[in-house]
Amino acid sequence: MLPCSKRLGRDALAPRRFFEATPGAKFFCIIVMRLFYLDESGNPEITGSSGSYVLAAIGLPIERWTACDKAINQLKSSHYLGSTEIHTAWMLRSYSEQLAIPSFDKMGILQRRDAVLRIREKKIEQYKKEKSPQALKGLKKNYKNTEAYIHLTLEERKRFINELAAKIKSWTFLRLFGEVIDKNNYHPPKPGIIPQTQAFERIVTRIEKYLSHISMETNEYGLLIHDECESVAAAHVSKMKQYHIRGTFKSRVDHIIKTPLFVSSNHTNMVQIADLCAYILRRYYDLGEQTLYDVIKTRIDKAGGDVVGLNHYTNNKDCPCEVCRKKRRKQTFSHHSL
Ligand SMILES: [Zn+2]
């Protein structure tokens, strides 16, 4: 087991503690709370879809939360986004209406918004006359999910996301955990287990290992905070109860608070950051988009120089991703050492 300082760097020893003193006790009991925000990217269903399902978690000490939240709000304000929820996948789409407006990038913010909304209103009227109710519903959903971003060009939206990723990189106290499941090659170790459940169990295991490592010097506890979703909430609350009784497939769970919190991503910046990380991981694995992955990968949990916070679940023996390449190198090394 690695010493705390080696695993985390200097931040591990920073004075960010809660102190609990029992009257008459000789020593302080030092307790540190870390918040772990979770979000997913990709469709968790196996049937009718391919590609990856990703569950990501970002962990930070509780006393860092205010500064991080403030920094995100400032960045949003500088891009005229106010308190808008950042949903990366919707934000980075190309909006056809913007392309149809001459010199869109030369317009002011309000002008841009008005011009896009006018085109959208016309399109809705056209769909009402010519398309199926299903198509109209899809169009409205698309418009609703992108409306907060229509005043920014695609380049400006990309710049915002790049700046957000750079912020994540700069938060050296933050740890990123991820489980990437290749649904094309999904053969779970326990029959009938769905990707969502498997990813959750593995993330819980990884966070527990992280907390137990850094608990060598202090008592570290973690609280899981999810984007609220009724079906996921029920499943994860029930799974956490089981893990506290029987452990996960690979470890006991002693450092994570039994009941997760469920919050609205609408109002929770750090869930939006977890969403961004999940999106970046999925785009790296499904489309080979490396630029943003290279920015945030420094925050993936490591032990002794090895990436331990991210796993790629795939049967592809030639997978070129960094995690699989490292796994293969280790296997070759241990085979040669026998
Ligand atoms: Zn891989």
Residues whose N, C-alpha, C, O or C-beta is under 5 A from the ligand:
A	BS01	ZN	H312 C319 C321 C324
